[in-house]
Amino acid sequence: MKITIKTSGGIGGFGLSPEPTDVDVENLPSALKERARAAFSKGRLKSLAKSPGNPHAADMINYEISIAHDNGEREHVDVREDKLSDDVLDLIDAIRSAGR
Amino acid sequence: MCHNHHVHHHVRNPICCIIPPHMLETLAMRGDKRTRSMAQALMKQNAEVREERAAMPLAPSAMAAAAPAPAAKRNLKRAIHDGGKKVGLPGKLVRSEGQPPTGDKSADEAYDGAGVVYDLYFKEFGRDSLDNAGLKLVATVHHRANYNNAFWNGEQMAYGDGDGRIFRTFTELSVVGHEMSHGVVQFSGGLLYRGESGALNESFADVFGALTVQRKANQSASQADWLIGKGILGANINGVALRNMKAPGTAYDDALLGKDPQPYHMDFFVNTTGDNGGVHINSGIPNHAFYLYSQLVGGNAWGKPGKVWYDALQTINNSTATFNDWARETMDSAVNLFGLGAMETLYLRRAWKLVGISV
C-alpha cells in the first residue's frame, strides 16, 4: 500500500508544506504500519470524515489523501482537518513525519 | 442602514433595512411582476435616502448615531491552553485571566496578543470580545507536532509551533489578530469561506491583524510595514512574511514555497478551485484597497479607515458578498460616517478604483 498526502489551505494558503508526502506502508515502523493499514484499508477512505466540521472555521488545512492498494486499486479523498477524528490526524502526522 | 425619509431622518424603515441590497437586486431580477415592482421601488427609495442623507450636513447627533455603541465595560477573559503537540483541543489550561506569565513564550504571546486584540476592538470600535458579549478568548498553543498552521475553528484559536523549516512560530501579533478577527467575522453574520466572500473573510482578518500591530506600535499608515506574519517564516525561506498588504505578491519568492501569488488588482484575479477558491490569494485585492485608502486618508489606519471597514462588516448582511458588494458597503459606511462629498468618501472611491473596482 502506498499513501500520498497533499495539503492545501491553512493561514498561508499553501497547506502544511508545498511538498506532498509519499510513503510505502511497508517501509513504516511495524506499529505505524498496522495503524495505517487498518485506517486506510480498502473502502474506508470515504468514511474518514467523522464530523461535518464548523462552517465558520477559517485557515483550516485540507488533506488530499490518495491510496494505491496492493492489488493496484486506487482511492482518493479530499477532506478538511476538522472533519477528521483526532486518531486519524495523529496517524497522518506520524505518517508525514515518517515520510520526510 | 436605511431611514424613512418621508417621516424623519432618524427613524429606521424596518422593511427597507431588513432586505439587504443584494436580495433586492435578486428580487428585482427574478421575482414576479409584483415582487419586481416592490424591489425596484425599495431600491429607488434606498438610493434617494442615500443621496438625501449625504447632501445634509452631518450634525453631531448624526455622527453619534453612526458610531458603534460602546461596550459598557472591559470584560476581558482569556484562557490559554497547551496542546502538548497533540491533536486534541483545547489541551491543558496553563494561563487564565489575571495569572502571571507562564515562562512559555508561545503561551505568553498568545495571552498578551489576545489582550491587545481585545483592546483594539473594545477601545476603537466599542466591541466586547469576538461576539460583542464578552466571549471568553480560548487559545491553544503547541497544537500538534511540527504543525505549520494557525486557525480559528469556530470556537477557539489554535497555534502550531511550525516545523522550524518553513515556519518558526504562529503567535506573532498579526497572526493572533488575524485568527481572532475570523471570530469577529463569524459573530458579525459571517462571510462564507469560499471564493470572493471567503477572500473578504480573509482580508478582514488581515486588515485587523495589521491594525492590531499598528495600534500597539502607535504607527501611522505611512509608518507601518503592512506585513502579515512578519518574521514567522523559517530562516532559510526567502521571504519576509505571509502577505504584504502594501505590495501584494511580494511577501516571499522561494524555491520551496514558490512566489507569493497575491494579486493587487482585479485584472490579476486568480480563478482557482484550490484554497477554497483562492481565499488567501485574492484577498490581496481588498487588502490593497484598504492599504491605499489608509494612505490617502492619512493618520492612523485604525481610525477612520478601520471604522469604515468595521461598520461595513456589521451592516453588510450578505454572507456570500462579492468584492463589489463589499466595496459598496464600505462606501455606504463612509457616507454614513463622513457624508457623500467628504474627502474620506472620495478617497475610498479612489482606492477601490485603483484596484479595479468601480463604486
Interface residues (C-beta under 8 A of the other chain):
Chain A: S8 G9 G10 I11 G12 G13 F14 G15 L16 S17 P18 E19 N54 P55 H56 A57 A58 D59 M60 I61 N62 D82 D86 L89 D90 D93 S97
Chain B: K86 V87 G88 R144 A145 N146 Y147 N148 N149 A150 F151 W152 N153 G154 E155 D163 I166 F170 V175 H178 E179 H182 V185 Q186 G190 L192 Y193 N201 E202 A205 G229 L242 L256 L257 G258 P261 G274 D275 N276 G278 V279 H280 I281
